[in-house]
Amino acid sequence: MSIKKWWKEGIVYQIYPRSFQDTSGNGVGDLQGIIHRLDYIKSLGVDIIWLNPVYESPNDDNGYDISDYQAIMKEFGSMEDFDALLAGMKSRDLKLVMDLVVNHSSDEHKWFQESKSSRDNPYRDYYHWWPAEKGTPPKRWSYFDVDENAWKYDAQTDAYYLHYFSVKQPDLKWENPKVRQEIYQMMDFWFQKGVDGFRMDVIPFISKDILFPELPEKYKGDFVSYYAEGPKLHEYLQEMNREVLSKYDVMTVGEAPGVTIDNALDLVGEDRNELNMFFHFDLMSLDRKPGTVFEMNPEKWKLSQFKEIHSRWDQAFQSDGWGSMFLSNHDFPRSVSRWGNDHPDHWHASATMLQTFLLTMRGTPYFYFGDEIGMTNVRFDQIEQYLSLIHI
């Protein structure tokens, strides 16, 4: 039987701070901009704000490359601004969920700077290294470029480091208990401040087989599923629950590429003590070009497929676990342009239909800021104006 929890009753409003509201005049949204809009956000009827990363970062991957997990990026403001935001939210009975990015850090994080300085540095084992004398490391693919190897050679110590994402995002070695304790202490820091939960970035990827064997044949065309089935994933998440999460009344949602209906309840079953819910990517992959991660083929999906995916996942959580509902976020095109019709004659009806759909399905609904006004993909006049071609 489903247990009543506040995160099952709440509506989530995702804010990408960089493009929300700028109050300093530098063209970058900031924490003060969010503070100024709290009354508006409350008026929408939402209960929870999910804030994309605002931590200190060199910004190679829009803040998902973190160089200090307990500091605020200066472009967004200060820790005092963050505290003011949190206080303003608490006074309006709004909860705050932050991004937790712990599969990898920035290569400018002090841990990695120490790790790469020498092979005998105490931080060496905070990351995955492959000594060059062992030969070329077994093939692993970069999530950002499926043709790129996820091992980067570093001449300073004559070794390769692992990066499932950008070369500036080395993967943390969760197999080292010191790394895990550092992460749990960091999570506790934010919970002590009053944060109400975390959206956990690519959380199924944290566990690796540290022998790095050749990929089994069945995964050769689907490395994402292999990354999501690390040998100690559930052990680490259950430890995280014991060490930190169980001490607070908080919400967790995992970004879970590679997770399927077959193993969904391993993550969110009520007796598993791992996550509350996760984002699956069956819908987001519906119009994806084969062999790519983000490239879209918008003419290649049918309404019957859209319905089947949602029905299948709804049934998966009928008696156990809990689902999340989303149609767009910072990684994907606007929902009206992708799943509806953004023509001037039809965008309003499309937006109304799509947001009503989110609110009437079982599972916690997530709205991307701008959904409430039916925001569509931007239309520039020249191709050079687009920073992300997949959103055209």
Secondary structure, DSSP 4 states (H G I P E B T S, - for coil): -PPP-HHHH--EEEE-GGGT--SSSSSS--HHHHHHTHHHHHHTT--EEEE---EE---TTTT-S-SEEEEE-TTT--HHHHHHHHHHHHHTT-EEEEEE--SB--TTSHHHHHHTT-TT-TTGGGB-EEEGGG-SPPP-B-SS-TTSBSEEEETTTTEEEE-SS-TTSPBB-TTSHHHHHHHHHHHHHHHHHT--EEEETTGGGS---TT-PPPPGGGTT-HHHHHTT-TTHHHHHHHHHHHTGGGS--EEEEE-TT--GGGHHHHH-TTT-S-SEEE--TTTTTTBPTT-SS-B-TTS--HHHHHHHHHHHHHHTSSSS--EE-S--TTS--HHHHHS--STTTHHHHHHHHHHHHHHSSSEEEEETTGGGT------SSGGG-S-GGG-
